[in-house]
């Protein structure tokens, strides 16, 4: 089983401040079309194939892997990506919350396994190491906030 977690401030010093509503809108846009937020060429397809008031289902190709995700929304708070098909199974969560000092933070955490791989085997250990490293999900949180600021500056948010 893979568990990873990372937390970053939404409004570090020197950055254009985002409100909770703006950060939330960025998370929703990321759920609807990962191509807007991931490095160029990493996500080559991202289509919403089902939609309701509480969730969407998207089919995407990310890093060459086809996947299907059921994505649920807790408005202004949490987006959960359930890995229905693809190389991983489990859940990835992006959550907005206020710290003890009242500042807004974005947290990533996940509980995942790799389909067809030995539990806690070398593949899962490598995935755990990548997720927890500098190029893992902490960098994804930072790039999500950066892209949200760019969309805001462009008047698209």
MDAnalysis code that builds the backbone (N, CA, C; Angstrom):
import MDAnalysis as mda
import numpy as np

u = mda.Universe.empty(471, n_residues=157, atom_resindex=np.repeat(np.arange(157), 3), trajectory=True)
u.add_TopologyAttr("name", ["N", "CA", "C"] * 157)
u.add_TopologyAttr("resid", np.arange(1, 158))
u.add_TopologyAttr("resname", ["UNK", "UNK", "UNK", "UNK", "UNK", "UNK", "UNK", "UNK", "UNK", "UNK", "UNK", "UNK", "UNK", "UNK", "UNK", "UNK", "UNK", "UNK", "UNK", "UNK", "UNK", "UNK", "UNK", "UNK", "UNK", "UNK", "UNK", "UNK", "UNK", "UNK", "UNK", "UNK", "UNK", "UNK", "UNK", "UNK", "UNK", "UNK", "UNK", "UNK", "UNK", "UNK", "UNK", "UNK", "UNK", "UNK", "UNK", "UNK", "UNK", "UNK", "UNK", "UNK", "UNK", "UNK", "UNK", "UNK", "UNK", "UNK", "UNK", "UNK", "UNK", "UNK", "UNK", "UNK", "UNK", "UNK", "UNK", "UNK", "UNK", "UNK", "UNK", "UNK", "UNK", "UNK", "UNK", "UNK", "UNK", "UNK", "UNK", "UNK", "UNK", "UNK", "UNK", "UNK", "UNK", "UNK", "UNK", "UNK", "UNK", "UNK", "UNK", "UNK", "UNK", "UNK", "UNK", "UNK", "UNK", "UNK", "UNK", "UNK", "UNK", "UNK", "UNK", "UNK", "UNK", "UNK", "UNK", "UNK", "UNK", "UNK", "UNK", "UNK", "UNK", "UNK", "UNK", "UNK", "UNK", "UNK", "UNK", "UNK", "UNK", "UNK", "UNK", "UNK", "UNK", "UNK", "UNK", "UNK", "UNK", "UNK", "UNK", "UNK", "UNK", "UNK", "UNK", "UNK", "UNK", "UNK", "UNK", "UNK", "UNK", "UNK", "UNK", "UNK", "UNK", "UNK", "UNK", "UNK", "UNK", "UNK", "UNK", "UNK", "UNK", "UNK", "UNK", "UNK", "UNK"])
u.atoms.positions = np.array([
    [0.838, -1.175, 0.000],
    [0.000, 0.000, 0.000],
    [0.885, 1.241, 0.000],
    [0.500, 2.197, -0.780],
    [1.236, 3.453, -0.895],
    [0.458, 4.529, -0.152],
    [1.132, 5.226, 0.737],
    [0.537, 6.381, 1.394],
    [1.507, 7.539, 1.216],
    [0.989, 8.663, 0.785],
    [1.813, 9.843, 0.629],
    [0.990, 11.059, 1.011],
    [1.665, 12.078, 1.512],
    [0.987, 13.292, 1.933],
    [1.917, 14.474, 1.746],
    [1.344, 15.616, 1.407],
    [2.114, 16.855, 1.282],
    [1.173, 18.023, 1.543],
    [1.710, 19.078, 2.130],
    [0.936, 20.288, 2.423],
    [1.757, 21.494, 1.981],
    [1.085, 22.435, 1.306],
    [1.738, 23.687, 0.926],
    [0.796, 24.849, 1.258],
    [1.368, 26.018, 1.595],
    [0.519, 27.191, 1.799],
    [-0.042, 27.652, 0.460],
    [-1.286, 28.057, 0.450],
    [-1.896, 28.554, -0.790],
    [-1.312, 29.912, -1.156],
    [-1.002, 30.719, -0.151],
    [-0.555, 32.088, -0.396],
    [0.803, 32.377, 0.244],
    [1.867, 31.772, -0.312],
    [3.193, 32.097, 0.236],
    [3.541, 33.554, -0.068],
    [4.415, 34.107, 0.748],
    [4.835, 35.496, 0.567],
    [5.396, 35.700, -0.839],
    [5.009, 36.816, -1.439],
    [5.514, 37.159, -2.762],
    [4.636, 36.695, -3.909],
    [3.628, 35.873, -3.627],
    [2.726, 35.371, -4.672],
    [1.416, 36.145, -4.649],
    [0.769, 36.250, -5.800],
    [-0.555, 36.850, -5.866],
    [-1.490, 36.022, -4.995],
    [-2.149, 36.660, -4.022],
    [-3.013, 35.885, -3.137],
    [-4.229, 35.312, -3.866],
    [-4.593, 34.103, -3.465],
    [-5.808, 33.452, -3.960],
    [-6.793, 33.338, -2.806],
    [-8.053, 33.601, -3.094],
    [-9.095, 33.332, -2.104],
    [-9.378, 31.835, -2.091],
    [-10.092, 31.377, -1.097],
    [-10.499, 29.973, -1.067],
    [-11.314, 29.655, -2.317],
    [-12.220, 30.559, -2.706],
    [-13.062, 30.318, -3.883],
    [-12.215, 30.188, -5.146],
    [-11.192, 31.010, -5.292],
    [-10.317, 30.933, -6.473],
    [-9.492, 29.650, -6.470],
    [-8.941, 29.292, -5.314],
    [-8.188, 28.039, -5.216],
    [-9.103, 26.860, -5.512],
    [-10.334, 26.928, -5.001],
    [-11.302, 25.857, -5.254],
    [-11.590, 25.747, -6.745],
    [-11.820, 26.879, -7.394],
    [-12.108, 26.858, -8.833],
    [-10.957, 26.227, -9.608],
    [-9.720, 26.504, -9.190],
    [-8.564, 25.867, -9.817],
    [-8.596, 24.354, -9.657],
    [-8.950, 23.868, -8.463],
    [-9.033, 22.419, -8.239],
    [-10.114, 21.780, -9.103],
    [-11.244, 22.460, -9.247],
    [-12.337, 21.928, -10.075],
    [-11.900, 21.883, -11.546],
    [-11.246, 22.940, -12.015],
    [-10.756, 22.945, -13.398],
    [-9.742, 21.832, -13.628],
    [-8.873, 21.608, -12.641],
    [-7.890, 20.526, -12.747],
    [-8.578, 19.172, -12.839],
    [-9.642, 18.988, -12.082],
    [-10.394, 17.728, -12.131],
    [-11.045, 17.545, -13.499],
    [-11.539, 18.614, -14.068],
    [-12.244, 18.528, -15.347],
    [-11.289, 18.373, -16.532],
    [-10.096, 18.971, -16.441],
    [-9.143, 18.870, -17.553],
    [-7.718, 18.996, -17.035],
    [-7.117, 17.868, -16.746],
    [-5.758, 17.830, -16.203],
    [-4.739, 18.427, -17.167],
    [-5.042, 18.461, -18.466],
    [-4.088, 19.002, -19.446],
    [-3.713, 20.447, -19.139],
    [-4.646, 21.200, -18.529],
    [-4.385, 22.600, -18.205],
    [-3.360, 22.753, -17.092],
    [-3.153, 21.700, -16.292],
    [-2.368, 21.818, -15.073],
    [-1.098, 20.982, -15.054],
    [-1.040, 19.928, -15.827],
    [0.134, 19.060, -15.825],
    [1.154, 19.571, -16.828],
    [2.430, 19.184, -16.676],
    [3.441, 19.616, -17.644],
    [3.038, 19.231, -19.067],
    [3.408, 20.045, -20.049],
    [3.026, 19.770, -21.439],
    [3.391, 18.347, -21.863],
    [2.425, 17.692, -22.492],
    [2.635, 16.346, -23.012],
    [2.418, 15.228, -22.017],
    [2.319, 15.536, -20.721],
    [2.122, 14.479, -19.727],
    [0.707, 13.913, -19.798],
    [-0.270, 14.782, -19.959],
    [-1.663, 14.347, -20.125],
    [-2.071, 14.641, -21.558],
    [-2.310, 13.588, -22.332],
    [-2.613, 13.771, -23.749],
    [-4.099, 13.666, -24.058],
    [-4.903, 13.222, -23.074],
    [-6.354, 13.123, -23.252],
    [-6.991, 13.255, -21.889],
    [-8.085, 14.034, -21.816],
    [-8.812, 14.173, -20.554],
    [-10.250, 14.572, -20.894],
    [-11.147, 13.600, -20.817],
    [-12.530, 13.820, -21.214],
    [-13.479, 13.489, -20.073],
    [-14.385, 14.414, -19.755],
    [-15.454, 14.135, -18.798],
    [-16.506, 13.334, -19.553],
    [-16.787, 12.111, -19.068],
    [-17.725, 11.224, -19.763],
    [-19.033, 11.050, -19.009],
    [-19.087, 11.535, -17.780],
    [-20.314, 11.472, -16.974],
    [-20.249, 12.609, -15.971],
    [-21.428, 13.156, -15.656],
    [-21.444, 14.301, -14.759],
    [-22.727, 14.319, -13.951],
    [-22.611, 14.666, -12.666],
    [-23.776, 14.883, -11.811],
    [-23.454, 16.046, -10.881],
    [-24.365, 16.352, -9.970],
    [-24.141, 17.461, -9.041],
    [-22.999, 17.171, -8.065],
    [-22.737, 15.902, -7.791],
    [-21.737, 15.553, -6.777],
    [-20.433, 14.995, -7.326],
    [-20.422, 14.591, -8.610],
    [-19.219, 13.958, -9.135],
    [-19.155, 14.042, -10.652],
    [-17.957, 13.761, -11.155],
    [-17.763, 13.558, -12.587],
    [-16.985, 12.257, -12.758],
    [-17.061, 11.717, -13.952],
    [-16.210, 10.593, -14.331],
    [-15.392, 11.082, -15.517],
    [-14.083, 10.909, -15.405],
    [-13.240, 11.319, -16.519],
    [-12.390, 10.142, -16.971],
    [-12.102, 10.158, -18.269],
    [-11.175, 9.206, -18.872],
    [-10.010, 10.022, -19.387],
    [-8.805, 9.572, -19.062],
    [-7.624, 10.351, -19.401],
    [-6.479, 9.421, -19.771],
    [-5.517, 9.991, -20.453],
    [-4.235, 9.326, -20.690],
    [-3.179, 10.223, -20.069],
    [-2.563, 9.711, -18.999],
    [-1.558, 10.468, -18.261],
    [-0.298, 9.617, -18.183],
    [0.798, 10.194, -18.614],
    [2.089, 9.492, -18.646],
    [1.968, 8.171, -19.413],
    [1.183, 8.205, -20.486],
    [1.030, 7.037, -21.347],
    [0.061, 5.987, -20.846],
    [-0.509, 6.169, -19.669],
    [-1.431, 5.183, -19.100],
    [-2.870, 5.675, -19.228],
    [-3.736, 4.808, -19.762],
    [-5.162, 5.119, -19.834],
    [-5.776, 4.849, -18.469],
    [-6.605, 5.791, -18.025],
    [-7.262, 5.597, -16.741],
    [-8.657, 6.185, -16.747],
    [-9.430, 5.717, -15.804],
    [-10.792, 6.204, -15.582],
    [-10.877, 6.553, -14.109],
    [-11.342, 7.768, -13.833],
    [-11.449, 8.233, -12.453],
    [-12.853, 8.722, -12.169],
    [-13.336, 8.377, -10.999],
    [-14.566, 8.940, -10.464],
    [-14.112, 10.036, -9.513],
    [-14.529, 11.258, -9.776],
    [-14.042, 12.405, -9.011],
    [-15.217, 13.024, -8.270],
    [-15.107, 13.052, -6.936],
    [-16.172, 13.626, -6.112],
    [-15.731, 14.984, -5.584],
    [-16.722, 15.822, -5.319],
    [-16.467, 17.183, -4.858],
    [-17.175, 17.439, -3.541],
    [-16.450, 17.964, -2.572],
    [-17.017, 18.548, -1.357],
    [-16.744, 20.034, -1.504],
    [-17.742, 20.798, -1.984],
    [-17.519, 22.185, -2.406],
    [-16.711, 23.025, -1.415],
    [-15.758, 23.764, -2.005],
    [-14.858, 24.668, -1.298],
    [-13.902, 23.958, -0.352],
    [-13.874, 22.608, -0.395],
    [-13.106, 21.863, 0.586],
    [-12.225, 20.770, -0.010],
    [-12.836, 19.807, -0.699],
    [-12.090, 18.600, -1.044],
    [-12.511, 18.027, -2.395],
    [-11.499, 17.578, -3.153],
    [-11.707, 16.848, -4.403],
    [-11.049, 15.483, -4.214],
    [-11.815, 14.408, -4.454],
    [-11.283, 13.054, -4.312],
    [-11.323, 12.352, -5.653],
    [-10.170, 11.822, -6.050],
    [-10.009, 11.107, -7.314],
    [-9.940, 9.612, -7.001],
    [-10.999, 8.882, -7.322],
    [-11.002, 7.431, -7.131],
    [-10.511, 6.783, -8.424],
    [-9.478, 5.989, -8.322],
    [-8.853, 5.353, -9.483],
    [-9.651, 4.102, -9.864],
    [-10.586, 4.233, -10.799],
    [-11.450, 3.108, -11.184],
    [-10.714, 2.122, -12.097],
    [-9.950, 2.641, -13.046],
    [-9.119, 1.791, -13.901],
    [-7.793, 2.491, -14.109],
    [-6.803, 1.740, -14.515],
    [-5.471, 2.289, -14.736],
    [-4.460, 1.549, -13.886],
    [-3.237, 2.044, -13.833],
    [-2.185, 1.324, -13.118],
    [-2.333, 1.352, -11.604],
    [-3.066, 2.340, -11.087],
    [-3.234, 2.465, -9.637],
    [-4.681, 2.197, -9.258],
    [-4.869, 1.775, -7.996],
    [-6.218, 1.684, -7.441],
    [-6.189, 2.336, -6.068],
    [-7.267, 3.020, -5.755],
    [-7.324, 3.717, -4.478],
    [-7.815, 5.131, -4.685],
    [-7.426, 6.032, -3.770],
    [-7.936, 7.399, -3.794],
    [-6.804, 8.403, -3.638],
    [-6.953, 9.510, -4.361],
    [-6.062, 10.659, -4.269],
    [-6.938, 11.838, -3.871],
    [-6.531, 12.571, -2.836],
    [-7.348, 13.659, -2.308],
    [-6.570, 14.968, -2.371],
    [-7.243, 16.038, -2.803],
    [-6.741, 17.409, -2.722],
    [-7.698, 18.162, -1.814],
    [-7.174, 18.771, -0.747],
    [-8.033, 19.389, 0.265],
    [-7.541, 20.780, 0.627],
    [-8.458, 21.732, 0.665],
    [-8.174, 23.075, 1.159],
    [-8.547, 23.126, 2.638],
    [-7.675, 23.736, 3.446],
    [-8.002, 23.868, 4.872],
    [-7.231, 25.043, 5.462],
    [-7.752, 25.560, 6.570],
    [-7.069, 26.621, 7.291],
    [-6.192, 26.010, 8.371],
    [-4.966, 26.511, 8.467],
    [-4.067, 26.092, 9.530],
    [-4.469, 26.726, 10.849],
    [-3.773, 26.376, 11.911],
    [-4.069, 26.904, 13.244],
    [-3.994, 28.431, 13.272],
    [-3.163, 29.019, 12.414],
    [-3.021, 30.477, 12.368],
    [-4.004, 31.136, 11.402],
    [-4.899, 30.335, 10.799],
    [-5.916, 30.878, 9.899],
    [-5.491, 30.979, 8.450],
    [-4.247, 30.606, 8.123],
    [-3.803, 30.691, 6.731],
    [-4.309, 29.483, 5.947],
    [-4.574, 29.713, 4.683],
    [-5.114, 28.686, 3.805],
    [-4.003, 27.780, 3.291],
    [-4.253, 26.479, 3.315],
    [-3.300, 25.473, 2.836],
    [-3.977, 24.529, 1.851],
    [-3.154, 23.894, 1.029],
    [-3.613, 22.847, 0.124],
    [-2.861, 21.579, 0.493],
    [-3.626, 20.526, 0.735],
    [-3.028, 19.248, 1.133],
    [-3.361, 18.193, 0.099],
    [-2.375, 17.387, -0.196],
    [-2.539, 16.188, -1.012],
    [-2.317, 15.006, -0.087],
    [-3.136, 13.972, -0.236],
    [-2.824, 12.687, 0.382],
    [-3.460, 11.594, -0.446],
    [-2.868, 10.402, -0.362],
    [-3.385, 9.288, -1.145],
    [-3.173, 7.977, -0.413],
    [-4.046, 7.053, -0.727],
    [-3.920, 5.648, -0.342],
    [-4.079, 4.867, -1.633],
    [-3.015, 4.238, -2.084],
    [-3.040, 3.587, -3.389],
    [-2.346, 2.238, -3.345],
    [-2.708, 1.406, -4.286],
    [-1.979, 0.187, -4.583],
    [-1.738, 0.159, -6.077],
    [-0.833, -0.677, -6.513],
    [-0.565, -0.833, -7.942],
    [-1.201, -2.126, -8.410],
    [-2.065, -2.013, -9.408],
    [-2.734, -3.197, -9.940],
    [-1.723, -4.182, -10.512],
    [-1.897, -5.440, -10.151],
    [-1.062, -6.493, -10.714],
    [0.354, -6.546, -10.166],
    [0.643, -5.771, -9.142],
    [1.985, -5.763, -8.548],
    [1.903, -6.287, -7.118],
    [3.003, -6.846, -6.651],
    [3.053, -7.386, -5.294],
    [2.887, -6.266, -4.276],
    [2.005, -6.464, -3.272],
    [1.876, -5.462, -2.220],
    [3.232, -5.222, -1.546],
    [3.580, -3.943, -1.417],
    [4.836, -3.519, -0.813],
    [6.060, -4.065, -1.565],
    [5.848, -4.431, -2.824],
    [6.949, -4.930, -3.650],
    [7.802, -3.776, -4.158],
    [8.776, -4.084, -4.983],
    [9.692, -3.035, -5.452],
    [8.987, -1.921, -6.237],
    [7.960, -2.271, -7.004],
    [7.251, -1.241, -7.772],
    [6.526, -0.275, -6.851],
    [5.828, -0.816, -5.826],
    [5.120, 0.057, -4.890],
    [6.098, 0.902, -4.083],
    [7.212, 0.321, -3.683],
    [8.200, 1.088, -2.920],
    [8.774, 2.213, -3.777],
    [9.022, 1.954, -5.048],
    [9.532, 2.992, -5.953],
    [8.491, 4.095, -6.145],
    [7.236, 3.701, -6.285],
    [6.157, 4.687, -6.446],
    [6.033, 5.544, -5.189],
    [6.120, 4.928, -4.027],
    [6.069, 5.648, -2.749],
    [7.205, 6.665, -2.675],
    [8.389, 6.248, -3.041],
    [9.547, 7.131, -2.994],
    [9.366, 8.311, -3.945],
    [8.872, 8.042, -5.160],
    [8.644, 9.118, -6.124],
    [7.597, 10.094, -5.603],
    [6.481, 9.576, -5.096],
    [5.401, 10.446, -4.618],
    [5.866, 11.355, -3.496],
    [6.731, 10.856, -2.651],
    [7.198, 11.618, -1.497],
    [8.406, 12.496, -1.815],
    [8.970, 12.362, -3.011],
    [10.163, 13.118, -3.386],
    [9.847, 14.490, -3.958],
    [10.900, 15.194, -4.366],
    [10.772, 16.558, -4.880],
    [9.949, 16.662, -6.150],
    [9.910, 15.613, -6.961],
    [9.169, 15.638, -8.230],
    [7.777, 15.027, -8.081],
    [7.413, 14.622, -6.888],
    [6.140, 13.951, -6.636],
    [4.991, 14.929, -6.467],
    [4.087, 14.569, -5.587],
    [2.841, 15.309, -5.486],
    [2.970, 16.681, -4.854],
    [4.001, 16.935, -4.055],
    [4.190, 18.296, -3.545],
    [4.416, 19.241, -4.714],
    [5.211, 18.820, -5.693],
    [5.432, 19.662, -6.865],
    [4.129, 19.839, -7.650],
    [3.262, 18.821, -7.635],
    [1.967, 18.937, -8.319],
    [1.083, 19.976, -7.629],
    [1.125, 20.031, -6.295],
    [0.359, 21.051, -5.574],
    [0.855, 22.447, -5.951],
    [2.163, 22.618, -5.947],
    [2.739, 23.921, -6.276],
    [2.416, 24.322, -7.712],
    [2.485, 23.384, -8.642],
    [2.174, 23.724, -10.032],
    [0.681, 24.003, -10.215],
    [-0.179, 23.335, -9.439],
    [-1.617, 23.616, -9.500],
    [-1.894, 25.047, -9.062],
    [-1.288, 25.466, -7.971],
    [-1.493, 26.839, -7.498],
    [-0.895, 27.852, -8.475],
    [0.265, 27.540, -9.036],
    [0.887, 28.434, -10.024],
    [-0.023, 28.589, -11.232],
    [-0.546, 27.484, -11.740],
    [-1.423, 27.538, -12.919],
    [-2.728, 28.256, -12.589],
    [-3.240, 28.078, -11.386],
    [-4.454, 28.784, -10.969],
    [-4.207, 30.289, -10.991],
    [-3.048, 30.733, -10.502],
    [-2.706, 32.159, -10.546],
    [-2.599, 32.656, -11.995],
    [-2.016, 31.850, -12.870],
    [-1.908, 32.239, -14.281],
    [-3.290, 32.387, -14.908],
    [-4.189, 31.440, -14.630],
    [-5.550, 31.528, -15.170],
    [-6.274, 32.760, -14.633],
    [-6.036, 33.082, -13.370],
    [-6.639, 34.277, -12.773],
    [-6.113, 35.526, -13.483],
    [-4.793, 35.600, -13.695],
    [-4.185, 36.759, -14.374],
    [-4.690, 36.904, -15.814],
    [-4.985, 35.754, -16.453],
    [-5.490, 35.766, -17.830],
    [-6.983, 36.065, -17.898],
    [-7.640, 36.188, -16.730],
    [-9.085, 36.428, -16.696],
    [-9.903, 35.200, -17.021],
    [-9.309, 34.009, -16.900],
    [-10.011, 32.766, -17.227],
    [-10.531, 32.045, -15.987],
    [-10.373, 32.672, -14.835],
    [-10.808, 32.055, -13.582],
    [-11.854, 32.918, -12.924],
])
